[in-house]
Amino acid sequence: MFKGSMVALITPFNEDGSVNFAKLRELVDWHIAEGTDSILALGTTAETPTLTMSEADEIAKTVIEQANGRVPVIVGSGSNNTMVAKEQSLKYEKMGADGLLVITPYYNKCTDAGLISHFTTVADAVHTPVWVYHVPGRTGVKISYNALAEISKHPNIVGLKEASGDMSLVCQYAKLINDDFNIYSGNDDINVPILSVGGAGVISVLANILPGVTHNIVMDYLKGDVVKAKDEHLKHLDFINALFIETNPIPIKEAMNMVGMNVGQFRQPLVPMQEGTRAALRNTMVELGLL
């Protein structure tokens, strides 16, 4: 199974609002050079809800081609329509994705039985490893321990991207960790706490701007240097919190642009940061020496 830091990659845009595929390729190369262990394309941070299907497919294809086997590429293939999630998963598997991230089926408000059916239907259809994406703050869907216990038994479901922010719930989920299933932090502010209950890595927004730092925190912890990992985590905590002072990925793209990475703006309904929150973000970057 994957261990380490997986960047939840942003989608760079040109001035006219189109996807900047040249910059996307540049970012993939930069992440590999900086120590990112794996790349997630088409996650929440990629502004996926505002992409057309053809844009999403081209992004997945571009990231897979540019990585060229140097690091694993996981592609977000989820939907609130199980059949669409299945079709997208098969498509990205055929493109060469090393893993698939499938979100809980938002809006439908299905039962635990529906959740189990959703994930097993997708996992049955593909040979590529599947990660469950749990982010109730966005979807309104919370996976119960009992539902996850059933889902995690599927031989092709290898992990959970855990982005509820609820460490009490994470501790319950952690009882399900075994050689075939693990938990990955989807909230940078609790990366080290999730590692402390047996998590195998992180799927990170922070890694978009500090890939080396994020990789080192995870690997230091997994190698047993808990104090060093904890100290680095706390050192960057104010900046991490500032990256979520407005809706992700607004602050991370603003921060990347501040340091000259030129990743472009956003697609509506996302808009540039307000002056007050931008100033707060900038202050944390100055404190870290990023500016």
N, C-alpha and C positions, 0 to 999 in steps of 0.2 A: 504494500500500500504506500501511497504518497506520504512523505514526511517533509516538514519544513514550511517555507513561506510561498504561498501562491498569491500572486497579485491579481486583484479584481480589476482588470485593466479598464481604463477610461477609453472612451471613443473620441479621438481628436477630430475637430471640424475645421474646414476652411472658412475664410471670411464670408463666403456666400452661403454657408450653412451645410455644404456637402461634406461627406466623410473624407478626411484627409488620409488617404491610404498610404501615401509616402511617409507621413509622420507615424502612422501605425506600425509600419515595418521598422522604422527607426526605433520606436519604443520597444519593440520585441527584442531587437539586437541589444539595446541598452540594458534591458532587464537581465538578459542572459549574461552579459558582461559583468553586471553588478551583483550577481549571485542569487537572483530570484530562482527558486527551485521549480516552479511551475507557473503557468499562465492560465487565468480564467478569462475567456472571451465571452461576451454577451451576458454578463451578470447585471445586477442592478446598477453598479457604478458605470456601466457602459451606456446608460440611458436607453436601454433596450426598448422600453415601451414607446419611444418616439422614432424608432427605426422602422423602415419598411422591411418587408420580408426579404426582398432582394438585397437590401443593404446589409441586413443581418447575415445572410448567407455569404455575401462577399467578405464581410469582416471575418467570419469564421474561417473561410478559405484562405484569406490573406495571413492570418495569425498562424494557422497550421503550416502553411507553406514556408513562412519566414522562419518559424522555429525549426523546421526541418529536422525534427527528432532530437534537437539539442536539449530541450526540456519538454516535459509532458505539457500538452494543451488540453484543458478541460473547456467544454463549450456549454453554455446555458441553453437548454433545449426544452424548458418547461412551458406549460400553458395551463389555464384553468379548464381546458378542453383535453381530456385524456387522449383522444385520438390524434389531436394536433401534436401533443407532446410526444406521442409515439412516432408520428411521421417525422417530426423534426429530429428526434433522437436517431432514427434510422438514417436520415440524411447526413447528419454530422458524423455519425459513425463511418459512413461510406467515404466522407471527405478525409478521414484519418484522425479524428479526435481521439485522444487517449482516455478521456473520461467525459461524462455528461452530468451536468448539474440540473436537477429537476425540482422546480419550486412546488410548494403545496398549492393545490388548486383553489386560488383566491376567488372570492365573490360567491361561488356556488354554495358555500356553507355545508359541505358534505359531512356525513357521519364518520366515525372512526373506520367503519367498514368501507366507506367510500374512499378514504385516504389510503387504506391498505390496498384496495383494488386499483386505485390510480397508479401507485408506485410499482406494484407488482406487474401490472399490465405493460408499463414501459420497460421495466427490467427484463420481463420475459421476452420482449421483442428484439433486444439487442444483445451483443456479446461484450460491449464496452462497459467498464465499470460505471456505476451510477452513484451519485451523491444526492442525498435529500437536502433540499434548501428550506430551512425553517426560519422565517422572518415575519413573525406575527404582527409586528408594528406596521408592516406594509400590506400584508395580505388579510389580516383579520382572522387567520387560521392558526390555531395552536395545536401542535401534535401532542397528544397525551402519551404518557409513558407506555401504556399498554399498546397503543397503536404503533409506536416506534419499535417496541419489542417484537411485534409481528413483522413489521417492515424490514427490520434489521436481519431477520432470519433468511431473507432471500440471498442466494449465493452471489448474485450479481450486484447487490447493493452494498457498497463498501464503506460508506461514511455519511456523516451528517454535517452540513454547514450550519452551525448553531449561531443564530443572530437574534435571539430573543432578549439577550441581556440579563436573563434571569438565572443567576448562579445556583439558586436552590433547585430549579428545574434541571439545570445542567448536571448537578450532582446525581439526580435521579437517572438521567440519561447515561451518565458515566458507568452505571452498573452494567450497561449493555456492551461496553468495550471488550473486544476480544481480538483474536488474531485476524479475523475477517471483517471487522467493523470498528470504526473509530470516529471520534468527534474532532471537528476542525473549527476553531474560533472564527466567527464571522463578525465579531465586534472587537476592534483593536483595543478598546479600553480594558478588556478582560482577557487579552491574549495569554498572559502568564497565568492568571487564575484557571483558565481552561486547561492549559498544559499541566497544571498542578494536580488535576483529577484524572490525568491519563490521556489528554488530548494529544493528537499526533502532529498538529500544525495549525496554521492560520490561513484564512483566505482574506486578504488584507487590502484595505483602502490606503493605509499609510504607506505600503510598499510602492505605490505609484510615484512617490517622491523620495522615499528613503528605503529603497530595496535592500541595500546592504545591512542597514540597521535592523530591519525587520527579520531578515534571514539570520543574523547573528543572535538576536534575542531568542529565537526559537531553537537554534542549534546549540547555543550555550546551555539552555535549559535541558534539552534532551541529552546533552553530554554530561550533565550533572553539575554544571556551574550555575546553580540556582541563584545565588546572590548576585552574580554579574548580570544575569538575565533580568532579575527583579529590579536592580538598580537602573539598568538601561530603560526598562519599561517605564519606571516612575519618572525618569529624566524626561521622557518624551510625552508623558501623560497629558500635560496641559495642551500641547500641540495636537495630540490625538483628539482630545475633547473639542478643540477649536475646529477640527475637520468635520465636526458634526453639529456645529453651531447653527448652521442652516442645512437644508435637505441635501444629503449626499446625491450626486457628486459635485454640487456647486462649490463648496470650500476647497476640495482637493484640486479641482481644475483651476480655481483662482490661485491657489498656492503654487501650482506648477507654472502657471503663467508669470507669477511674481518672480520666480527664479529663472525665467527665460526659456522655459521648455516649449512655449508657444503651441499649446494644444487646442487653442480656439475657445469658443464660448459654448453655449448650451442650446438645446432645443426647447421651445415652449412646450409645457408651461413652466419649465425651469428658466430662471432669469438671473442676471448678475447679482452678486451679494449687495446687501445694503451697506452703506458707508460705515455704520457702527460695528457691524459684525466683521466687515473686512478689516477694519482697524484692529479689532481684537485678535483676529487670525494673524495679521502681520506682526503684532507685538510678540506673540508666541514664537514666531519664526525668527524674529530678531534675537530673542532670548536664547534660542538654540544655535545662533550663528548661521542660520540659513540665508539671512539677508544682511 
